[in-house]
Amino acid sequence: MGLHHRTTFGFRAAEWISRHAMAVVLGALAVTAALAVPMLALPPDSAASQSPAGEVIEAQDLVNERLASAVYGAGFIVESNDGNLLERAPLLELYRNSEALRADPALAPTLFSYFDAQSGADVTGLYTFADEVNTRLAAAGLGGLEEATEDQVTAAIAAILEETGPLGWGMAEATAFDPNTGLWTAPAVIFGVLADNEALGGGGQEITLGTEDTTKEEFARDVQTVLRGDESSIGVWGVAIDVNLTVGEQAEAAGPFIGFTILAVLVVTGIVLKSYWAVAVAGGALAALMIWLKGLSNLI
């Protein structure tokens, strides 16, 4: 009985639409035309956000406003192309790229200067394990990473890690010491680059999807470019440094693929039904669907 009732209802609905086809089509066109107005004239004035209204978010905003940090930090992972970062070539490249960042005319003025208690040195922006190795070699009269031999670099690495251990330098969990060879190996190291928060626009440290201010993300990307250099021995990767920039780029990249998908639907429709009218109706329906979705979205 239930199936018969549903079949009868569907049949009656189809029959009614068939009898009033012109009215249904005109009604759909009228609604589509009406929704085209908010689609074109009422663009949203804000983007979707991960921070909706609520007590928790309001408290977070209050903390950001009253206790804004003076420092903005961006995290980076550097890995060796051959699997071991604790060798002269990758450490020298990381050191040179770090020096290039500290000397960059556009980025250097934004870097945060501080005293690093672990190394006992005045730091501008960042202080990596490569900096520490270079400092030890220079203090020993060996000319730093630029002039030291592979054996001298290996000895400096062993002396530093014997004192501090690998964890304090952000080395990967896979970092290991081989007692047979006396060599340390580490595939990657994580470190931070610190900048003047106010110089980058101030505000909190959280990553908010949907924000329109991408100053910090652009800064972090520029830092990543300098730290990468020519990537002959190392690779450098930012850790969630450009969420909004990436979302925008992916949206732009997805546009042509969406267009090709719609075109493929129309081509398949034409091939299967062998009718220009079928293609025209399917194309018009897809266009109307886009207008309905965007128009209703803008209204809401």
KOLTORLO-678451 format. One record per residue (C-alpha): x, z, y; residue in three letters. Coordinates in nm, 3 decimals. Layout:
N
{atom {X Z Y} 'Ala'},
...
This chain:
300
{atom {0.000 0.000 0.000} 'Met'},
{atom {0.282 0.094 0.240} 'Gly'},
{atom {0.468 -0.231 0.177} 'Leu'},
{atom {0.146 -0.430 0.217} 'His'},
{atom {0.074 -0.249 0.545} 'His'},
{atom {0.422 -0.321 0.678} 'Arg'},
{atom {0.397 -0.685 0.573} 'Thr'},
{atom {0.058 -0.718 0.736} 'Thr'},
{atom {0.184 -0.557 1.059} 'Phe'},
{atom {0.486 -0.786 1.071} 'Gly'},
{atom {0.270 -1.089 1.003} 'Phe'},
{atom {0.025 -0.990 1.274} 'Arg'},
{atom {0.304 -0.929 1.523} 'Ala'},
{atom {0.460 -1.267 1.447} 'Ala'},
{atom {0.122 -1.434 1.470} 'Glu'},
{atom {0.054 -1.270 1.805} 'Trp'},
{atom {0.392 -1.378 1.942} 'Ile'},
{atom {0.326 -1.730 1.814} 'Ser'},
{atom {-0.010 -1.744 1.991} 'Arg'},
{atom {0.138 -1.610 2.315} 'His'},
{atom {0.480 -1.775 2.290} 'Ala'},
{atom {0.484 -1.895 2.649} 'Met'},
{atom {0.391 -1.552 2.784} 'Ala'},
{atom {0.658 -1.383 2.569} 'Val'},
{atom {0.926 -1.628 2.683} 'Val'},
{atom {0.826 -1.594 3.048} 'Leu'},
{atom {0.818 -1.216 3.016} 'Gly'},
{atom {1.166 -1.209 2.863} 'Ala'},
{atom {1.294 -1.439 3.138} 'Leu'},
{atom {1.136 -1.219 3.404} 'Ala'},
{atom {1.297 -0.904 3.262} 'Val'},
{atom {1.631 -1.086 3.234} 'Thr'},
{atom {1.608 -1.200 3.596} 'Ala'},
{atom {1.518 -0.848 3.705} 'Ala'},
{atom {1.815 -0.697 3.517} 'Leu'},
{atom {2.047 -0.957 3.669} 'Ala'},
{atom {2.000 -0.783 4.005} 'Val'},
{atom {2.155 -0.447 3.905} 'Pro'},
{atom {2.418 -0.632 3.700} 'Met'},
{atom {2.537 -0.820 4.010} 'Leu'},
{atom {2.444 -0.587 4.295} 'Ala'},
{atom {2.487 -0.239 4.147} 'Leu'},
{atom {2.836 -0.219 3.998} 'Pro'},
{atom {2.931 0.134 3.885} 'Pro'},
{atom {3.127 0.335 4.140} 'Asp'},
{atom {3.307 0.542 3.877} 'Ser'},
{atom {3.468 0.490 3.538} 'Ala'},
{atom {3.403 0.669 3.212} 'Ala'},
{atom {3.598 0.993 3.194} 'Ser'},
{atom {3.716 1.233 2.926} 'Gln'},
{atom {3.635 1.519 3.165} 'Ser'},
{atom {3.255 1.543 3.204} 'Pro'},
{atom {3.091 1.809 3.417} 'Ala'},
{atom {3.093 2.162 3.279} 'Gly'},
{atom {3.239 2.507 3.327} 'Glu'},
{atom {3.555 2.434 3.131} 'Val'},
{atom {3.634 2.116 3.326} 'Ile'},
{atom {3.546 2.283 3.657} 'Glu'},
{atom {3.782 2.570 3.574} 'Ala'},
{atom {4.054 2.319 3.486} 'Gln'},
{atom {4.004 2.137 3.817} 'Asp'},
{atom {4.023 2.468 4.002} 'Leu'},
{atom {4.352 2.554 3.829} 'Val'},
{atom {4.492 2.212 3.914} 'Asn'},
{atom {4.391 2.255 4.276} 'Glu'},
{atom {4.522 2.609 4.331} 'Arg'},
{atom {4.811 2.617 4.085} 'Leu'},
{atom {4.935 2.262 4.104} 'Ala'},
{atom {5.273 2.220 3.940} 'Ser'},
{atom {5.568 2.112 4.150} 'Ala'},
{atom {5.697 1.909 3.857} 'Val'},
{atom {5.557 1.609 3.674} 'Tyr'},
{atom {5.699 1.558 3.326} 'Gly'},
{atom {5.700 1.242 3.113} 'Ala'},
{atom {5.809 1.258 2.749} 'Gly'},
{atom {6.023 0.995 2.578} 'Phe'},
{atom {6.152 0.938 2.227} 'Ile'},
{atom {6.485 0.763 2.180} 'Val'},
{atom {6.576 0.632 1.837} 'Glu'},
{atom {6.882 0.458 1.700} 'Ser'},
{atom {6.853 0.101 1.580} 'Asn'},
{atom {7.072 0.178 1.279} 'Asp'},
{atom {6.906 0.509 1.189} 'Gly'},
{atom {7.160 0.756 1.332} 'Asn'},
{atom {7.158 0.847 1.699} 'Leu'},
{atom {7.455 1.082 1.667} 'Leu'},
{atom {7.721 0.814 1.699} 'Glu'},
{atom {7.925 0.692 1.994} 'Arg'},
{atom {7.744 0.360 2.055} 'Ala'},
{atom {7.384 0.487 2.082} 'Pro'},
{atom {7.486 0.801 2.275} 'Leu'},
{atom {7.692 0.594 2.518} 'Leu'},
{atom {7.402 0.354 2.577} 'Glu'},
{atom {7.162 0.643 2.636} 'Leu'},
{atom {7.408 0.804 2.875} 'Tyr'},
{atom {7.461 0.481 3.070} 'Arg'},
{atom {7.086 0.422 3.096} 'Asn'},
{atom {7.032 0.781 3.211} 'Ser'},
{atom {7.297 0.734 3.478} 'Glu'},
{atom {7.127 0.410 3.583} 'Ala'},
{atom {6.800 0.600 3.623} 'Leu'},
{atom {6.964 0.871 3.833} 'Arg'},
{atom {7.116 0.601 4.054} 'Ala'},
{atom {6.808 0.380 4.081} 'Asp'},
{atom {6.722 0.343 4.453} 'Pro'},
{atom {6.347 0.345 4.393} 'Ala'},
{atom {6.320 0.609 4.119} 'Leu'},
{atom {6.607 0.849 4.191} 'Ala'},
{atom {6.451 0.998 4.510} 'Pro'},
{atom {6.144 1.094 4.306} 'Thr'},
{atom {6.334 1.274 4.030} 'Leu'},
{atom {6.325 1.654 4.025} 'Phe'},
{atom {6.654 1.841 4.060} 'Ser'},
{atom {6.704 2.176 3.888} 'Tyr'},
{atom {6.958 2.402 3.721} 'Phe'},
{atom {6.962 2.376 3.341} 'Asp'},
{atom {7.033 2.716 3.190} 'Ala'},
{atom {7.124 2.578 2.845} 'Gln'},
{atom {7.397 2.348 2.972} 'Ser'},
{atom {7.483 2.542 3.286} 'Gly'},
{atom {7.469 2.221 3.489} 'Ala'},
{atom {7.278 2.095 3.791} 'Asp'},
{atom {7.038 1.830 3.663} 'Val'},
{atom {6.858 1.544 3.833} 'Thr'},
{atom {6.558 1.420 3.638} 'Gly'},
{atom {6.684 1.456 3.283} 'Leu'},
{atom {6.958 1.603 3.070} 'Tyr'},
{atom {6.984 1.458 2.722} 'Thr'},
{atom {7.211 1.531 2.429} 'Phe'},
{atom {7.418 1.230 2.538} 'Ala'},
{atom {7.478 1.402 2.873} 'Asp'},
{atom {7.595 1.717 2.696} 'Glu'},
{atom {7.835 1.525 2.472} 'Val'},
{atom {7.973 1.341 2.774} 'Asn'},
{atom {8.018 1.670 2.962} 'Thr'},
{atom {8.205 1.829 2.669} 'Arg'},
{atom {8.433 1.530 2.626} 'Leu'},
{atom {8.509 1.513 2.998} 'Ala'},
{atom {8.583 1.886 3.012} 'Ala'},
{atom {8.828 1.840 2.724} 'Ala'},
{atom {9.012 1.575 2.920} 'Gly'},
{atom {8.898 1.292 2.691} 'Leu'},
{atom {8.729 1.084 2.962} 'Gly'},
{atom {8.370 1.131 2.848} 'Gly'},
{atom {8.175 0.893 2.627} 'Leu'},
{atom {8.321 0.592 2.806} 'Glu'},
{atom {8.678 0.659 2.691} 'Glu'},
{atom {8.650 0.887 2.386} 'Ala'},
{atom {8.697 0.754 2.035} 'Thr'},
{atom {8.439 0.770 1.758} 'Glu'},
{atom {8.622 1.062 1.594} 'Asp'},
{atom {8.636 1.254 1.921} 'Gln'},
{atom {8.265 1.198 1.976} 'Val'},
{atom {8.193 1.314 1.621} 'Thr'},
{atom {8.395 1.631 1.676} 'Ala'},
{atom {8.213 1.703 2.004} 'Ala'},
{atom {7.874 1.656 1.836} 'Ile'},
{atom {7.970 1.896 1.556} 'Ala'},
{atom {8.092 2.159 1.803} 'Ala'},
{atom {7.775 2.142 2.013} 'Ile'},
{atom {7.534 2.157 1.722} 'Leu'},
{atom {7.729 2.440 1.561} 'Glu'},
{atom {7.666 2.641 1.878} 'Glu'},
{atom {7.309 2.542 1.964} 'Thr'},
{atom {7.155 2.385 1.655} 'Gly'},
{atom {6.957 2.058 1.667} 'Pro'},
{atom {6.614 2.195 1.762} 'Leu'},
{atom {6.711 2.288 2.115} 'Gly'},
{atom {6.788 1.922 2.183} 'Trp'},
{atom {6.457 1.792 2.052} 'Gly'},
{atom {6.608 1.625 1.748} 'Met'},
{atom {6.387 1.490 1.473} 'Ala'},
{atom {6.299 1.704 1.172} 'Glu'},
{atom {6.503 1.467 0.959} 'Ala'},
{atom {6.823 1.572 1.138} 'Thr'},
{atom {7.077 1.675 0.872} 'Ala'},
{atom {7.435 1.785 0.824} 'Phe'},
{atom {7.643 1.649 0.537} 'Asp'},
{atom {7.899 1.914 0.436} 'Pro'},
{atom {8.096 1.657 0.235} 'Asn'},
{atom {8.164 1.432 0.534} 'Thr'},
{atom {8.115 1.687 0.811} 'Gly'},
{atom {7.881 1.443 0.989} 'Leu'},
{atom {7.547 1.508 1.157} 'Trp'},
{atom {7.271 1.244 1.144} 'Thr'},
{atom {6.954 1.227 1.353} 'Ala'},
{atom {6.722 0.924 1.362} 'Pro'},
{atom {6.558 1.017 1.694} 'Ala'},
{atom {6.547 1.267 1.980} 'Val'},
{atom {6.264 1.356 2.217} 'Ile'},
{atom {6.333 1.455 2.576} 'Phe'},
{atom {6.157 1.479 2.911} 'Gly'},
{atom {6.208 1.322 3.251} 'Val'},
{atom {6.104 1.545 3.541} 'Leu'},
{atom {5.986 1.418 3.879} 'Ala'},
{atom {5.853 1.564 4.203} 'Asp'},
{atom {5.480 1.597 4.142} 'Asn'},
{atom {5.388 1.583 4.511} 'Glu'},
{atom {5.589 1.264 4.561} 'Ala'},
{atom {5.373 1.105 4.290} 'Leu'},
{atom {5.042 1.216 4.439} 'Gly'},
{atom {5.019 1.576 4.316} 'Gly'},
{atom {4.737 1.702 4.095} 'Gly'},
{atom {4.734 1.831 3.740} 'Gly'},
{atom {4.939 1.731 3.440} 'Gln'},
{atom {4.660 1.634 3.200} 'Glu'},
{atom {4.611 1.272 3.098} 'Ile'},
{atom {4.260 1.166 3.204} 'Thr'},
{atom {4.118 0.841 3.075} 'Leu'},
{atom {3.925 0.663 3.349} 'Gly'},
{atom {4.121 0.779 3.653} 'Thr'},
{atom {4.180 0.518 3.922} 'Glu'},
{atom {4.513 0.662 4.037} 'Asp'},
{atom {4.784 0.526 3.808} 'Thr'},
{atom {5.083 0.615 4.028} 'Thr'},
{atom {5.232 0.849 3.769} 'Lys'},
{atom {5.176 0.603 3.487} 'Glu'},
{atom {5.348 0.325 3.683} 'Glu'},
{atom {5.637 0.560 3.759} 'Phe'},
{atom {5.670 0.654 3.390} 'Ala'},
{atom {5.670 0.288 3.289} 'Arg'},
{atom {5.944 0.211 3.540} 'Asp'},
{atom {6.147 0.502 3.403} 'Val'},
{atom {6.096 0.370 3.050} 'Gln'},
{atom {6.220 0.025 3.153} 'Thr'},
{atom {6.541 0.168 3.299} 'Val'},
{atom {6.602 0.397 3.001} 'Leu'},
{atom {6.558 0.109 2.760} 'Arg'},
{atom {6.822 -0.108 2.921} 'Gly'},
{atom {6.916 -0.394 2.690} 'Asp'},
{atom {6.831 -0.188 2.377} 'Glu'},
{atom {7.145 -0.298 2.192} 'Ser'},
{atom {7.180 0.032 2.003} 'Ser'},
{atom {6.869 0.233 2.088} 'Ile'},
{atom {6.495 0.204 2.144} 'Gly'},
{atom {6.308 0.421 2.396} 'Val'},
{atom {5.935 0.493 2.376} 'Trp'},
{atom {5.717 0.684 2.619} 'Gly'},
{atom {5.481 0.945 2.474} 'Val'},
{atom {5.129 0.882 2.613} 'Ala'},
{atom {5.269 0.789 2.952} 'Ile'},
{atom {5.039 0.497 3.042} 'Asp'},
{atom {4.694 0.549 2.890} 'Val'},
{atom {4.490 0.394 3.171} 'Asn'},
{atom {4.726 0.103 3.227} 'Leu'},
{atom {4.717 0.023 2.856} 'Thr'},
{atom {4.337 0.042 2.843} 'Val'},
{atom {4.309 -0.203 3.132} 'Gly'},
{atom {4.557 -0.444 2.977} 'Glu'},
{atom {4.384 -0.432 2.640} 'Gln'},
{atom {4.047 -0.496 2.805} 'Ala'},
{atom {4.188 -0.804 2.978} 'Glu'},
{atom {4.347 -0.924 2.655} 'Ala'},
{atom {4.019 -0.876 2.464} 'Ala'},
{atom {3.819 -1.098 2.706} 'Gly'},
{atom {3.930 -1.436 2.565} 'Pro'},
{atom {3.879 -1.318 2.207} 'Phe'},
{atom {3.521 -1.212 2.287} 'Ile'},
{atom {3.463 -1.554 2.442} 'Gly'},
{atom {3.603 -1.731 2.134} 'Phe'},
{atom {3.381 -1.514 1.911} 'Thr'},
{atom {3.069 -1.622 2.100} 'Ile'},
{atom {3.183 -1.984 2.083} 'Leu'},
{atom {3.236 -1.952 1.706} 'Ala'},
{atom {2.883 -1.812 1.665} 'Val'},
{atom {2.739 -2.110 1.851} 'Leu'},
{atom {2.949 -2.359 1.654} 'Val'},
{atom {2.840 -2.207 1.322} 'Val'},
{atom {2.478 -2.207 1.438} 'Thr'},
{atom {2.500 -2.576 1.528} 'Gly'},
{atom {2.667 -2.670 1.199} 'Ile'},
{atom {2.422 -2.474 0.981} 'Val'},
{atom {2.099 -2.565 1.162} 'Leu'},
{atom {2.213 -2.909 1.282} 'Lys'},
{atom {2.014 -2.869 1.601} 'Ser'},
{atom {2.118 -2.879 1.965} 'Tyr'},
{atom {1.810 -2.676 2.049} 'Trp'},
{atom {1.915 -2.402 1.810} 'Ala'},
{atom {2.255 -2.383 1.978} 'Val'},
{atom {2.093 -2.377 2.323} 'Ala'},
{atom {1.850 -2.102 2.224} 'Val'},
{atom {2.124 -1.893 2.059} 'Ala'},
{atom {2.349 -1.936 2.362} 'Gly'},
{atom {2.070 -1.842 2.600} 'Gly'},
{atom {1.982 -1.539 2.389} 'Ala'},
{atom {2.344 -1.418 2.387} 'Leu'},
{atom {2.365 -1.465 2.765} 'Ala'},
{atom {2.040 -1.273 2.812} 'Ala'},
{atom {2.171 -0.998 2.585} 'Leu'},
{atom {2.481 -0.960 2.805} 'Met'},
{atom {2.262 -0.941 3.115} 'Ile'},
{atom {2.035 -0.681 2.957} 'Trp'},
{atom {2.326 -0.465 2.841} 'Leu'},
{atom {2.515 -0.479 3.171} 'Lys'},
{atom {2.203 -0.448 3.384} 'Gly'},
{atom {2.072 -0.145 3.197} 'Leu'},
{atom {2.419 0.009 3.196} 'Ser'},
{atom {2.448 -0.026 3.574} 'Asn'},
{atom {2.101 0.118 3.626} 'Leu'},
{atom {2.179 0.422 3.410} 'Ile'},
